[in-house]
């Protein structure tokens, strides 16, 4: 496994605790005096996420002597920014700048978690989800079974490799696996090959 505490001590992991940052900002406490809060869009008239992007860029800037390459930016859960009042355009701009900085300049990856529901009436969230799907190289779409609950299969994951982004004539490659969540593990298997069927 990977020790997140050890990675944080080595400077390989920077974690923004969103709830704590929100509370500190709303109750007037500064996390680091003299530096703007990454979530200052909550209290300011400006709805942009520039301060959050500057936090990300500073956190991912390689320090002298760093031996690790290819940073990964994990955004869990992007819908929270929308819930806090950020406009969908501001969220998409933020993601765009993160992708340029992380993927193009630093040769890393951006991983984003968003929630979607076909029956959802949240148009702002669906706009962000659709835009992210359109611009992503790889999509992992986890969902429950269409047939309902099953003791041996908890859901399915669709892996979509967006080949059409690189070459217009190519079809996207789609693979579907089913999964079962266990205590400390997840078991993946092809559709129809669960332990109950075999």
N, C-alpha and C positions, 0 to 999 in steps of 0.2 A: 504494500500500500504506500501511499504518499502521506507524509506528515505535513499538514497545512501549517501547524505551529512552527515547525522547523523552516519551512519555505518562507514564512513571514519574517522570521528572524534573519534569514539570509537576504532578505529584500527581494525575493522572487515572487512574493504574493503581497498585493496591496488590496485591502478590503475596505469598502465604503459601507459602513453600517447605516443604511438609509433611515431606519426608524429613529435611531439615536441622533443622526444629523438633523432630521426634521424637528425633533423635540428641542434640540439645542438651538436651532435657528428660531423657532417659534417662541421660546422662552428667553431669548436674548443671551444665551451662553455661547461663547466662541470656542470651537474645538481647538483651533490654532490661531491665537491672536495675530492680527495683521494680515491674515489670508482670508479671502472671501469664502463663504460656505459653498460647496459644490451644488447645494440645493437652493441657492439664493433666489431662484425664480419663484419660490413659494411666497416670499415676502415683498418682492419688487414688482414694479409696474411692467418691467420687461418680461415677456413670457419665453424668452429664448433660454437655451440650455448651455450657453457659452461657458459659464463657470464650471459646469459638470464636465464638459469636454476638456477644459484646461486642466481639471483634476486628473482626468484619464490620461491626457497627453503627458503630464508631469510624472504620473505614476509609472507609465510605460517607457519613459525616456531611459535609454541604457546608460548606466553609470560606468565610469572608467573601470576597466578590469573585469567587467561581467563576462563570464564564460558561456552563459546560456543565451540561446538565440531563439527567434521565433516566438514572440510574446503572444499570449492568448487573452483576449478580453472577453470575460463572461458577464453577460447582462441578464440577471435573474430577478425580476420579471419586468419586462419593458412596459407592460400594462399598468404598473404602479405609477409610472410617470404620468400617464393619462389620467389615472384616478386622482393624482395630486393636482391636476389642473393644467398640465402642459398641453399645448395644442398639438394635434397630430402632425402638422407641418414642422413644428419645432422638434418633435421626437424623430421624424424622418431626417431632418437636417442634421441632428445630433448623430444618428446612425451613419449617415453619409460621411460626415467628417471623421468619425471613428474608423470607418472602413478605409478611407484614404490614408489616414495616419497609421493604422495598425497593419492593414493588408499591403498597401503599396509601399509606404516608406520603411516600415520595420519588418516586412515580410512575415507577418504573423497572421493570426486568425481572429475573427469575431464570432462569438457564439451567443445567440440571443434566444431567450425563452419568451414566448408569447402564448396566450391562451386564445382559442377561437371556438366558436360554437355556431353551427349552421342556423340555429334558431335564435341567435343573439340579435337583439335590437340595438346593440352598441355600434353605431356606424363608425365612430372614430376608431375604435379598436379594430374593426374589420378592415378599415382603410389601411391602418398600419400593418396588419397581418398580410393583406394582399400585396402591399408594396414590398414587404420583406421577402415574401415568397417569390415575387417577380425578380428581385435582385440577388437572390441567394444561389450559391453554387451547389449547396447540399441542404436538403430539407429532411428532417426527421419528424414525422407526423405521427404522434401516439394518440390512439383513440380506443374506446371500448369496443367490444364486439357488437356488430350490427344485430346479431341474433339474441343478444341479452347476456345475462349472467351465466357463467360456467365455472365450476369448481377448479378445473385444471387449466383453464385459459383465462387470463385476466384482461387481455386486450390484444391489439395488434399495432405494429409499428410499420409505417410505410417510409422507405428510404428512397428519396427522389434525387438522383444525380442530374443536375441541370446541364446537360451537354449542349443544349440549344443556345446557351449563353455564349459559348465559344464558337460554335459553327451553326449557322442558321439552318442548315439542312438536316442536322442531327435530331433524333428523337431523344427525349429525356429517358433515362434508365430508371425504372421503378422496380423495387423489390419489396415484398411484403412478408413480414415474419410475425408470428404470434408469440406472446410472452406470458410467463407466469412469475409473479413476484413472490419471492421466498423471504425468509428472515434476513439474511445478509447477502442476497444474491438475486439475480433475475435470470431466468432460463429462457432462451430464445429458440424457436423451432419453426420449421416451415408449416404453412397452413395445412391442417388436417393430420399433423404428425404429433399431436400431444400424447401424453402417457395414457390418457383415457381412451383414445382412439386405437392406439397400438396395443 
